[in-house]
Amino acid sequence: MREIQVQKLTKDNFGKYGEFLDLLDESELKKKSIFQEGFFADVVALEFNQGNQPTISVCHVKKQSDNIISFLEAHQYACEGLLPLDGDVIIFVGIMDRDFRTESIEAFYVPKGTFVKLNPLIVHGTQYPVDKEDVHIVCILPGRTFKNDMLSRRLETGEQIRITRGCKK
């Protein structure tokens, strides 16, 4: 089984997958908003399928003894927004190809309160709690994306990837 280490989110190492913003850091919010106090408007833009309204879903993920990647998904037309609410998580991402190969998969540490935008065609999947037994994550997608814009693949045992802790925050 291949292993990958968790990396800290930086603009350099995550930029090809999307963007992220710490929604609890007002100094960073001020850099992206026309308003400088109290209400920070339009700090992240999300592209959705034409005609589909954005929806809010909640992922409730539970800590596992091993963080094993066994399922991959991607969306052809829509980006996805993730916001861990009550704990830090690890996410994984990669570049989509026709066969859902796993060579490009990388893992990132996402502190609670940090909004992550995944671009269309970025491979991803479940999130993994870091220090808590379970974490709730807001997931923003166009309505019914799981039905009309989801490519997925379950990995065979030999293709699965173990995520190991490399960095902390």
N, CA, C and O atoms as a DFTB+ gen file, in Angstrom:
676 C
 N C O
     1  1       0.851      -1.176       0.000
     2  2       0.000       0.000       0.000
     3  2       0.896       1.238       0.000
     4  3       1.818       1.354       0.807
     5  1       0.612       2.142      -0.903
     6  2       1.352       3.395      -0.961
     7  2       0.961       4.298       0.203
     8  3      -0.187       4.280       0.647
     9  1       1.905       5.083       0.695
    10  2       1.626       6.032       1.764
    11  2       1.935       7.440       1.275
    12  3       2.872       7.653       0.506
    13  1       1.123       8.409       1.739
    14  2       1.388       9.822       1.464
    15  2       1.341      10.578       2.774
    16  3       0.599      10.212       3.686
    17  1       2.138      11.638       2.868
    18  2       2.174      12.433       4.087
    19  2       1.305      13.676       3.941
    20  3       1.173      14.246       2.858
    21  1       0.725      14.070       5.050
    22  2      -0.087      15.275       5.102
    23  2       0.832      16.490       4.984
    24  3       1.903      16.542       5.588
    25  1       0.383      17.465       4.190
    26  2       1.117      18.707       4.009
    27  2       0.313      19.871       4.574
    28  3      -0.911      19.807       4.679
    29  1       1.018      20.922       4.931
    30  2       0.363      22.167       5.320
    31  2      -0.192      22.826       4.066
    32  3       0.439      22.795       3.010
    33  1      -1.376      23.425       4.184
    34  2      -1.955      24.168       3.059
    35  2      -1.138      25.429       2.806
    36  3      -0.957      26.247       3.708
    37  1      -0.646      25.587       1.581
    38  2      -0.023      26.844       1.159
    39  2      -0.530      27.159      -0.239
    40  3      -0.990      26.267      -0.952
    41  1      -0.448      28.411      -0.629
    42  2      -0.884      28.788      -1.972
    43  2      -0.051      28.077      -3.041
    44  3      -0.563      27.734      -4.106
    45  1       1.218      27.862      -2.757
    46  2       2.086      27.196      -3.733
    47  2       1.731      25.725      -3.922
    48  3       1.647      25.257      -5.058
    49  1       1.522      24.986      -2.832
    50  2       1.308      23.547      -3.005
    51  2      -0.149      23.169      -3.257
    52  3      -0.418      22.057      -3.712
    53  1      -1.096      24.063      -2.973
    54  2      -2.507      23.734      -3.168
    55  2      -3.131      24.449      -4.368
    56  3      -4.219      24.073      -4.803
    57  1      -2.465      25.467      -4.911
    58  2      -3.043      26.315      -5.950
    59  2      -3.576      25.598      -7.172
    60  3      -4.555      26.053      -7.764
    61  1      -2.968      24.497      -7.569
    62  2      -3.443      23.789      -8.766
    63  2      -4.776      23.073      -8.532
    64  3      -5.445      22.684      -9.490
    65  1      -5.166      22.897      -7.265
    66  2      -6.413      22.211      -6.943
    67  2      -7.579      23.163      -6.681
    68  3      -8.742      22.781      -6.816
    69  1      -7.264      24.392      -6.310
    70  2      -8.310      25.349      -5.955
    71  2      -7.719      26.445      -5.094
    72  3      -6.601      26.902      -5.332
    73  1      -8.470      26.861      -4.098
    74  2      -7.989      27.895      -3.185
    75  2      -8.532      27.620      -1.796
    76  3      -9.394      26.761      -1.612
    77  1      -8.014      28.364      -0.811
    78  2      -8.494      28.227       0.551
    79  2      -8.387      29.571       1.238
    80  3      -7.626      30.442       0.818
    81  1      -9.164      29.728       2.307
    82  2      -9.168      30.979       3.057
    83  2      -9.598      30.684       4.486
    84  3     -10.617      30.032       4.716
    85  1      -8.812      31.169       5.447
    86  2      -9.166      31.025       6.863
    87  2     -10.255      32.044       7.172
    88  3      -9.975      33.240       7.262
    89  1     -11.475      31.594       7.332
    90  2     -12.610      32.490       7.545
    91  2     -12.645      33.075       8.952
    92  3     -13.510      33.893       9.266
    93  1     -11.710      32.659       9.795
    94  2     -11.623      33.209      11.150
    95  2     -10.502      34.247      11.272
    96  3     -10.305      34.812      12.348
    97  1      -9.766      34.506      10.186
    98  2      -8.654      35.459      10.177
    99  2      -9.104      36.750       9.489
   100  3      -9.082      36.843       8.261
   101  1      -9.508      37.735      10.279
   102  2     -10.050      38.976       9.718
   103  2      -9.032      39.736       8.886
   104  3      -9.419      40.420       7.939
   105  1      -7.754      39.643       9.199
   106  2      -6.759      40.344       8.383
   107  2      -6.734      39.771       6.963
   108  3      -6.564      40.523       6.004
   109  1      -6.900      38.458       6.813
   110  2      -6.967      37.847       5.479
   111  2      -8.286      38.184       4.786
   112  3      -8.304      38.421       3.579
   113  1      -9.379      38.206       5.529
   114  2     -10.677      38.549       4.954
   115  2     -10.672      39.974       4.404
   116  3     -11.242      40.229       3.343
   117  1     -10.036      40.898       5.112
   118  2      -9.970      42.296       4.667
   119  2      -9.261      42.421       3.328
   120  3      -9.593      43.309       2.542
   121  1      -8.303      41.561       3.050
   122  2      -7.566      41.608       1.785
   123  2      -8.444      41.247       0.594
   124  3      -8.137      41.622      -0.538
   125  1      -9.538      40.517       0.839
   126  2     -10.372      40.009      -0.251
   127  2     -11.746      40.674      -0.334
   128  3     -12.529      40.339      -1.222
   129  1     -12.054      41.603       0.563
   130  2     -13.397      42.171       0.633
   131  2     -13.361      43.683       0.433
   132  3     -12.385      44.347       0.781
   133  1     -14.440      44.213      -0.133
   134  2     -14.545      45.672      -0.258
   135  2     -14.895      46.309       1.074
   136  3     -14.672      47.504       1.264
   137  1     -15.441      45.529       2.001
   138  2     -15.759      46.023       3.340
   139  2     -14.642      45.606       4.289
   140  3     -14.127      44.493       4.186
   141  1     -14.270      46.468       5.190
   142  2     -13.114      46.211       6.028
   143  2     -13.439      45.853       7.470
   144  3     -12.534      45.643       8.277
   145  1     -14.730      45.780       7.801
   146  2     -15.067      45.458       9.184
   147  2     -16.486      44.920       9.275
   148  3     -17.399      45.446       8.638
   149  1     -16.669      43.877      10.064
   150  2     -18.011      43.398      10.379
   151  2     -18.634      42.478       9.354
   152  3     -19.191      41.447       9.729
   153  1     -18.564      42.808       8.072
   154  2     -19.145      41.991       6.997
   155  2     -18.133      41.929       5.868
   156  3     -17.804      42.944       5.253
   157  1     -17.645      40.731       5.603
   158  2     -16.624      40.548       4.568
   159  2     -17.291      39.844       3.387
   160  3     -17.483      38.628       3.402
   161  1     -17.637      40.620       2.373
   162  2     -18.467      40.141       1.266
   163  2     -17.638      39.485       0.159
   164  3     -16.519      39.906      -0.135
   165  1     -18.206      38.460      -0.436
   166  2     -17.701      37.872      -1.674
   167  2     -16.224      37.498      -1.616
   168  3     -15.468      37.814      -2.535
   169  1     -15.813      36.834      -0.554
   170  2     -14.393      36.531      -0.390
   171  2     -13.935      35.301      -1.178
   172  3     -12.742      35.147      -1.437
   173  1     -14.866      34.427      -1.562
   174  2     -14.551      33.279      -2.410
   175  2     -15.688      33.107      -3.403
   176  3     -16.856      33.068      -3.015
   177  1     -15.351      33.004      -4.683
   178  2     -16.363      32.770      -5.720
   179  2     -16.385      31.284      -6.070
   180  3     -15.337      30.659      -6.233
   181  1     -17.587      30.729      -6.183
   182  2     -17.754      29.325      -6.538
   183  2     -18.455      29.235      -7.889
   184  3     -19.447      29.924      -8.124
   185  1     -17.940      28.388      -8.773
   186  2     -18.571      28.177     -10.073
   187  2     -19.465      26.947      -9.982
   188  3     -19.026      25.871      -9.575
   189  1     -20.727      27.126     -10.367
   190  2     -21.662      26.017     -10.339
   191  2     -22.230      25.767     -11.724
   192  3     -22.168      26.629     -12.601
   193  1     -22.793      24.560     -11.914
   194  2     -23.454      24.225     -13.169
   195  2     -24.538      25.243     -13.452
   196  3     -25.202      25.717     -12.529
   197  1     -24.726      25.585     -14.714
   198  2     -25.803      26.505     -15.060
   199  2     -27.141      25.884     -14.693
   200  3     -27.405      24.720     -14.995
   201  1     -27.969      26.665     -14.047
   202  2     -29.315      26.209     -13.712
   203  2     -29.423      25.500     -12.378
   204  3     -30.535      25.326     -11.878
   205  1     -28.328      25.086     -11.783
   206  2     -28.386      24.416     -10.494
   207  2     -28.043      25.395      -9.381
   208  3     -26.994      26.037      -9.414
   209  1     -28.906      25.505      -8.420
   210  2     -28.682      26.396      -7.299
   211  2     -27.709      25.761      -6.306
   212  3     -27.698      24.541      -6.143
   213  1     -26.899      26.580      -5.645
   214  2     -26.010      26.013      -4.633
   215  2     -26.806      25.465      -3.456
   216  3     -27.850      25.999      -3.084
   217  1     -26.289      24.391      -2.885
   218  2     -26.917      23.801      -1.713
   219  2     -25.860      23.606      -0.627
   220  3     -24.667      23.493      -0.912
   221  1     -26.316      23.572       0.601
   222  2     -25.461      23.307       1.748
   223  2     -25.758      21.893       2.228
   224  3     -26.908      21.554       2.507
   225  1     -24.731      21.081       2.321
   226  2     -24.840      19.742       2.889
   227  2     -23.873      19.672       4.067
   228  3     -22.980      20.509       4.196
   229  1     -24.052      18.687       4.910
   230  2     -23.147      18.496       6.038
   231  2     -22.585      17.084       5.966
   232  3     -23.332      16.109       5.886
   233  1     -21.260      16.985       5.996
   234  2     -20.571      15.700       6.090
   235  2     -20.218      15.485       7.556
   236  3     -19.596      16.349       8.174
   237  1     -20.603      14.359       8.114
   238  2     -20.256      14.013       9.488
   239  2     -19.253      12.871       9.395
   240  3     -19.626      11.731       9.119
   241  1     -17.977      13.181       9.628
   242  2     -16.932      12.174       9.485
   243  2     -16.417      11.752      10.848
   244  3     -16.353      12.552      11.781
   245  1     -16.052      10.482      10.947
   246  2     -15.596       9.914      12.220
   247  2     -14.155       9.440      12.100
   248  3     -13.721       8.955      11.055
   249  1     -13.436       9.595      13.189
   250  2     -12.028       9.203      13.233
   251  2     -11.896       7.705      12.979
   252  3     -12.708       6.907      13.447
   253  1     -10.858       7.341      12.230
   254  2     -10.572       5.950      11.918
   255  2      -9.199       5.587      12.472
   256  3      -8.372       6.468      12.707
   257  1      -8.956       4.313      12.679
   258  2      -7.640       3.908      13.185
   259  2      -6.556       4.174      12.143
   260  3      -5.439       4.549      12.498
   261  1      -6.870       3.986      10.872
   262  2      -5.977       4.306       9.757
   263  2      -6.752       5.163       8.764
   264  3      -7.918       4.892       8.480
   265  1      -6.110       6.181       8.245
   266  2      -6.738       7.022       7.217
   267  2      -6.398       6.431       5.851
   268  3      -5.354       6.723       5.269
   269  1      -7.305       5.595       5.360
   270  2      -7.087       4.865       4.110
   271  2      -8.002       5.453       3.034
   272  3      -9.210       5.582       3.235
   273  1      -7.412       5.806       1.892
   274  2      -8.185       6.274       0.741
   275  2      -8.622       5.046      -0.047
   276  3      -7.789       4.306      -0.571
   277  1      -9.940       4.833      -0.128
   278  2     -10.466       3.674      -0.842
   279  2     -11.504       4.056      -1.894
   280  3     -11.958       3.202      -2.656
   281  1     -11.881       5.333      -1.940
   282  2     -12.922       5.795      -2.865
   283  2     -12.542       7.183      -3.381
   284  3     -12.165       8.062      -2.605
   285  1     -12.643       7.370      -4.691
   286  2     -12.332       8.647      -5.327
   287  2     -13.570       9.195      -6.011
   288  3     -14.398       8.441      -6.522
   289  1     -13.688      10.518      -6.016
   290  2     -14.760      11.164      -6.765
   291  2     -14.240      12.462      -7.363
   292  3     -13.230      13.007      -6.917
   293  1     -14.947      12.949      -8.382
   294  2     -14.655      14.247      -9.003
   295  2     -15.938      14.732      -9.662
   296  3     -16.849      13.948      -9.927
   297  1     -15.998      16.023      -9.921
   298  2     -17.147      16.628     -10.594
   299  2     -16.648      17.316     -11.855
   300  3     -15.698      18.098     -11.808
   301  1     -17.293      17.022     -12.991
   302  2     -16.837      17.570     -14.261
   303  2     -17.048      19.072     -14.377
   304  3     -16.192      19.775     -14.914
   305  1     -18.170      19.572     -13.884
   306  2     -18.570      20.945     -14.183
   307  2     -18.594      21.874     -12.983
   308  3     -18.556      23.092     -13.154
   309  1     -18.655      21.345     -11.803
   310  2     -18.839      22.184     -10.612
   311  2     -17.627      22.120      -9.694
   312  3     -16.944      21.100      -9.602
   313  1     -17.382      23.229      -9.025
   314  2     -16.411      23.216      -7.940
   315  2     -17.131      22.752      -6.680
   316  3     -18.354      22.612      -6.671
   317  1     -16.371      22.516      -5.626
   318  2     -16.940      22.090      -4.349
   319  2     -16.307      22.910      -3.244
   320  3     -15.102      23.161      -3.260
   321  1     -17.115      23.325      -2.289
   322  2     -16.610      24.069      -1.142
   323  2     -16.705      23.227       0.116
   324  3     -17.720      22.573       0.354
   325  1     -15.647      23.241       0.925
   326  2     -15.603      22.484       2.178
   327  2     -15.216      23.418       3.314
   328  3     -14.293      24.222       3.178
   329  1     -15.931      23.311       4.448
   330  2     -15.643      24.145       5.611
   331  2     -15.779      23.310       6.882
   332  3     -16.897      23.070       7.337
   333  1     -14.650      22.858       7.471
   334  2     -14.733      22.130       8.741
   335  2     -15.207      23.058       9.851
   336  3     -14.626      24.119      10.075
   337  1     -16.269      22.648      10.544
   338  2     -16.885      23.508      11.545
   339  2     -16.322      23.334      12.947
   340  3     -16.055      24.319      13.634
   341  1     -16.141      22.100      13.374
   342  2     -15.852      21.871      14.786
   343  2     -14.597      21.047      15.036
   344  3     -14.435      20.474      16.113
   345  1     -13.717      20.985      14.057
   346  2     -12.453      20.274      14.238
   347  2     -11.603      20.360      12.986
   348  3     -12.106      20.638      11.897
   349  1     -10.307      20.118      13.150
   350  2      -9.382      20.090      12.017
   351  2      -9.549      18.769      11.276
   352  3      -9.877      17.747      11.879
   353  1      -9.319      18.795       9.960
   354  2      -9.435      17.584       9.150
   355  2      -8.256      17.481       8.182
   356  3      -7.526      18.443       7.944
   357  1      -8.104      16.291       7.642
   358  2      -7.189      16.032       6.543
   359  2      -8.051      15.761       5.321
   360  3      -9.015      14.999       5.385
   361  1      -7.692      16.396       4.198
   362  2      -8.354      16.105       2.927
   363  2      -7.315      15.545       1.970
   364  3      -6.113      15.705       2.182
   365  1      -7.784      14.887       0.916
   366  2      -6.869      14.485      -0.146
   367  2      -7.421      14.990      -1.465
   368  3      -8.633      15.109      -1.645
   369  1      -6.514      15.284      -2.383
   370  2      -6.872      15.799      -3.699
   371  2      -5.872      15.280      -4.726
   372  3      -4.768      14.856      -4.385
   373  1      -6.280      15.324      -5.980
   374  2      -5.393      14.927      -7.069
   375  2      -5.936      15.431      -8.382
   376  3      -7.041      15.969      -8.449
   377  1      -5.147      15.252      -9.430
   378  2      -5.524      15.687     -10.771
   379  2      -6.275      14.546     -11.450
   380  3      -5.817      13.403     -11.453
   381  1      -7.422      14.867     -12.021
   382  2      -8.271      13.870     -12.696
   383  2      -7.639      13.437     -14.005
   384  3      -7.139      14.268     -14.764
   385  1      -7.660      12.146     -14.270
   386  2      -7.359      11.624     -15.596
   387  2      -8.433      10.599     -15.940
   388  3      -9.297      10.299     -15.116
   389  1      -8.381      10.081     -17.119
   390  2      -9.448       9.215     -17.597
   391  2      -9.631       7.956     -16.749
   392  3     -10.745       7.446     -16.635
   393  1      -8.564       7.459     -16.162
   394  2      -8.624       6.194     -15.435
   395  2      -8.647       6.354     -13.913
   396  3      -8.571       5.360     -13.191
   397  1      -8.752       7.597     -13.414
   398  2      -8.734       7.828     -11.957
   399  2      -7.483       7.220     -11.323
   400  3      -7.559       6.611     -10.256
   401  1      -6.342       7.385     -11.976
   402  2      -5.107       6.874     -11.370
   403  2      -4.802       7.652     -10.097
   404  3      -5.265       8.779      -9.922
   405  1      -4.023       7.046      -9.216
   406  2      -3.806       7.621      -7.891
   407  2      -2.435       8.284      -7.722
   408  3      -2.127       8.771      -6.634
   409  1      -1.617       8.314      -8.757
   410  2      -0.254       8.837      -8.624
   411  2      -0.206      10.290      -8.171
   412  3       0.741      10.683      -7.489
   413  1      -1.191      11.091      -8.526
   414  2      -1.142      12.522      -8.206
   415  2      -1.763      12.872      -6.855
   416  3      -1.774      14.042      -6.474
   417  1      -2.275      11.890      -6.130
   418  2      -2.985      12.165      -4.879
   419  2      -2.027      12.758      -3.832
   420  3      -0.932      12.242      -3.607
   421  1      -2.473      13.859      -3.200
   422  2      -1.748      14.498      -2.108
   423  2      -2.729      14.734      -0.967
   424  3      -3.937      14.804      -1.195
   425  1      -2.227      14.856       0.250
   426  2      -3.070      15.089       1.433
   427  2      -2.684      16.413       2.082
   428  3      -1.516      16.798       2.091
   429  1      -3.707      17.116       2.635
   430  2      -3.503      18.431       3.230
   431  2      -4.230      18.535       4.564
   432  3      -5.314      17.982       4.751
   433  1      -3.603      19.257       5.481
   434  2      -4.161      19.549       6.798
   435  2      -5.015      20.804       6.675
   436  3      -4.521      21.841       6.234
   437  1      -6.294      20.726       7.059
   438  2      -7.207      21.865       6.967
   439  2      -7.716      22.198       8.371
   440  3      -8.510      21.445       8.935
   441  1      -7.264      23.327       8.942
   442  2      -7.762      23.719      10.264
   443  2      -9.243      24.087      10.221
   444  3      -9.738      24.572       9.203
   445  1      -9.950      23.855      11.333
   446  2     -11.361      24.237      11.384
   447  2     -11.479      25.735      11.082
   448  3     -10.612      26.526      11.452
   449  1     -12.560      26.102      10.408
   450  2     -12.775      27.493      10.033
   451  2     -12.110      27.884       8.730
   452  3     -12.268      29.018       8.277
   453  1     -11.367      26.971       8.117
   454  2     -10.702      27.255       6.838
   455  2     -11.564      26.731       5.704
   456  3     -11.861      25.538       5.640
   457  1     -11.967      27.630       4.805
   458  2     -12.792      27.251       3.665
   459  2     -11.882      26.808       2.527
   460  3     -10.935      27.510       2.172
   461  1     -12.174      25.640       1.954
   462  2     -11.410      25.105       0.838
   463  2     -12.323      25.018      -0.374
   464  3     -13.410      24.445      -0.303
   465  1     -11.878      25.589      -1.486
   466  2     -12.587      25.475      -2.758
   467  2     -11.821      24.506      -3.641
   468  3     -10.642      24.714      -3.925
   469  1     -12.500      23.435      -4.080
   470  2     -11.920      22.475      -5.016
   471  2     -12.431      22.796      -6.411
   472  3     -13.641      22.890      -6.617
   473  1     -11.542      22.963      -7.357
   474  2     -11.924      23.250      -8.735
   475  2     -12.592      22.041      -9.378
   476  3     -12.446      20.925      -8.880
   477  1     -13.332      22.244     -10.489
   478  2     -13.879      21.099     -11.215
   479  2     -12.763      20.138     -11.630
   480  3     -11.630      20.553     -11.874
   481  1     -13.098      18.867     -11.704
   482  2     -12.207      17.787     -12.116
   483  2     -11.044      17.543     -11.165
   484  3     -10.035      16.963     -11.566
   485  1     -11.166      17.976      -9.911
   486  2     -10.172      17.644      -8.902
   487  2     -10.657      16.408      -8.151
   488  3     -11.755      16.397      -7.593
   489  1      -9.836      15.382      -8.145
   490  2     -10.155      14.143      -7.444
   491  2     -10.110      14.406      -5.944
   492  3      -9.205      15.083      -5.455
   493  1     -11.071      13.880      -5.227
   494  2     -11.140      14.044      -3.779
   495  2     -12.024      12.941      -3.217
   496  3     -12.443      12.038      -3.941
   497  1     -12.301      13.022      -1.930
   498  2     -13.160      12.030      -1.289
   499  2     -13.402      12.426       0.152
   500  3     -13.427      13.611       0.484
   501  1     -13.580      11.438       1.003
   502  2     -13.913      11.709       2.393
   503  2     -12.830      12.530       3.083
   504  3     -11.697      12.621       2.611
   505  1     -13.202      13.117       4.197
   506  2     -12.266      13.876       5.021
   507  2     -12.001      13.056       6.281
   508  3     -12.799      12.197       6.654
   509  1     -10.864      13.334       6.936
   510  2     -10.454      12.556       8.093
   511  2     -10.224      13.479       9.287
   512  3      -9.389      14.380       9.203
   513  1     -10.947      13.281      10.411
   514  2     -10.713      14.094      11.609
   515  2      -9.276      13.921      12.106
   516  3      -8.691      12.844      11.992
   517  1      -8.718      15.003      12.660
   518  2      -7.341      14.965      13.146
   519  2      -7.300      14.612      14.628
   520  3      -6.737      13.584      15.006
   521  1      -7.889      15.452      15.465
   522  2      -7.774      15.262      16.914
   523  2      -9.090      14.920      17.604
   524  3      -9.083      14.503      18.763
   525  1     -10.203      15.085      16.925
   526  2     -11.504      14.806      17.532
   527  2     -12.046      13.491      16.991
   528  3     -11.637      13.023      15.928
   529  1     -12.966      12.907      17.736
   530  2     -13.569      11.641      17.310
   531  2     -14.445      11.811      16.081
   532  3     -14.526      10.911      15.246
   533  1     -15.105      12.965      15.965
   534  2     -15.922      13.232      14.782
   535  2     -15.943      14.733      14.512
   536  3     -15.787      15.547      15.422
   537  1     -16.139      15.079      13.245
   538  2     -16.140      16.472      12.802
   539  2     -17.277      16.651      11.806
   540  3     -17.574      15.760      11.010
   541  1     -17.906      17.823      11.866
   542  2     -18.942      18.207      10.905
   543  2     -18.334      19.188       9.901
   544  3     -17.655      20.142      10.280
   545  1     -18.588      18.937       8.618
   546  2     -18.020      19.751       7.550
   547  2     -19.151      20.232       6.652
   548  3     -19.948      19.432       6.162
   549  1     -19.215      21.545       6.439
   550  2     -20.169      22.089       5.468
   551  2     -19.624      21.788       4.079
   552  3     -18.451      22.034       3.796
   553  1     -20.475      21.258       3.220
   554  2     -20.120      20.952       1.837
   555  2     -21.069      21.747       0.934
   556  3     -22.287      21.589       1.016
   557  1     -20.507      22.597       0.079
   558  2     -21.312      23.429      -0.817
   559  2     -21.134      22.916      -2.242
   560  3     -20.024      22.871      -2.772
   561  1     -22.247      22.534      -2.843
   562  2     -22.284      22.003      -4.213
   563  2     -23.588      22.435      -4.872
   564  3     -24.539      22.796      -4.179
   565  1     -23.646      22.403      -6.204
   566  2     -24.944      22.581      -6.855
   567  2     -25.876      21.445      -6.442
   568  3     -25.429      20.333      -6.162
   569  1     -27.160      21.734      -6.406
   570  2     -28.140      20.727      -6.025
   571  2     -28.030      19.460      -6.840
   572  3     -27.871      19.510      -8.059
   573  1     -28.115      18.326      -6.173
   574  2     -28.115      16.981      -6.758
   575  2     -26.846      16.636      -7.530
   576  3     -26.880      15.808      -8.440
   577  1     -25.739      17.257      -7.176
   578  2     -24.466      16.941      -7.836
   579  2     -24.152      15.458      -7.732
   580  3     -23.629      14.869      -8.678
   581  1     -24.465      14.845      -6.588
   582  2     -24.200      13.418      -6.401
   583  2     -24.926      12.560      -7.429
   584  3     -24.556      11.405      -7.640
   585  1     -25.958      13.110      -8.073
   586  2     -26.718      12.366      -9.081
   587  2     -26.336      12.756     -10.511
   588  3     -26.290      11.898     -11.392
   589  1     -26.057      14.063     -10.752
   590  2     -25.899      14.495     -12.145
   591  2     -24.501      14.984     -12.529
   592  3     -24.295      15.368     -13.680
   593  1     -23.542      14.982     -11.615
   594  2     -22.194      15.434     -11.976
   595  2     -21.153      14.765     -11.066
   596  3     -20.291      15.434     -10.496
   597  1     -21.246      13.470     -10.943
   598  2     -20.283      12.781     -10.087
   599  2     -19.649      11.617     -10.822
   600  3     -20.327      10.693     -11.272
   601  1     -18.341      11.685     -10.932
   602  2     -17.542      10.580     -11.438
   603  2     -16.937       9.919     -10.203
   604  3     -16.490      10.616      -9.292
   605  1     -16.916       8.607     -10.157
   606  2     -16.382       7.965      -8.955
   607  2     -15.745       6.627      -9.280
   608  3     -16.002       6.015     -10.317
   609  1     -14.911       6.204      -8.358
   610  2     -14.243       4.905      -8.507
   611  2     -13.852       4.381      -7.132
   612  3     -13.241       5.096      -6.338
   613  1     -14.204       3.132      -6.856
   614  2     -13.754       2.447      -5.647
   615  2     -12.407       1.801      -5.968
   616  3     -12.266       1.133      -6.992
   617  1     -11.429       1.998      -5.103
   618  2     -10.089       1.472      -5.341
   619  2      -9.975       0.020      -4.884
   620  3     -10.521      -0.365      -3.850
   621  1      -9.263      -0.770      -5.665
   622  2      -8.944      -2.136      -5.256
   623  2      -7.987      -2.062      -4.063
   624  3      -7.320      -1.046      -3.869
   625  1      -7.915      -3.111      -3.278
   626  2      -7.084      -3.112      -2.073
   627  2      -5.646      -2.687      -2.375
   628  3      -5.075      -1.896      -1.624
   629  1      -5.062      -3.182      -3.433
   630  2      -3.678      -2.852      -3.773
   631  2      -3.474      -1.421      -4.235
   632  3      -2.344      -0.933      -4.244
   633  1      -4.544      -0.741      -4.618
   634  2      -4.455       0.655      -5.072
   635  2      -4.680       1.656      -3.945
   636  3      -4.391       2.843      -4.097
   637  1      -5.190       1.183      -2.830
   638  2      -5.536       2.090      -1.740
   639  2      -4.297       2.779      -1.188
   640  3      -3.180       2.276      -1.309
   641  1      -4.517       3.946      -0.576
   642  2      -3.425       4.784      -0.086
   643  2      -3.639       5.062       1.395
   644  3      -4.746       5.392       1.818
   645  1      -2.568       4.928       2.183
   646  2      -2.607       5.275       3.602
   647  2      -2.055       6.692       3.752
   648  3      -0.985       7.014       3.236
   649  1      -2.807       7.536       4.470
   650  2      -2.367       8.899       4.750
   651  2      -1.662       8.898       6.102
   652  3      -2.227       8.458       7.103
   653  1      -0.423       9.393       6.127
   654  2       0.320       9.493       7.380
   655  2       0.498      10.957       7.733
   656  3       0.544      11.818       6.855
   657  1       0.596      11.229       9.006
   658  2       0.738      12.600       9.478
   659  2       2.142      13.098       9.212
   660  3       3.103      12.578       9.778
   661  1       2.273      14.093       8.363
   662  2       3.565      14.690       8.105
   663  2       3.682      16.004       8.842
   664  3       4.663      16.242       9.547
   665  1       2.692      16.856       8.684
   666  2       2.748      18.177       9.304
   667  2       1.623      18.303      10.322
   668  3       0.695      17.495      10.351
   669  1       1.722      19.301      11.128
   670  2       0.620      19.695      12.014
   671  2       0.427      21.174      11.789
   672  3       1.321      21.978      12.052
   673  1      -0.725      21.521      11.308
   674  2      -1.071      22.902      11.008
   675  2       0.022      23.503      10.196
   676  3      -0.057      24.674       9.825
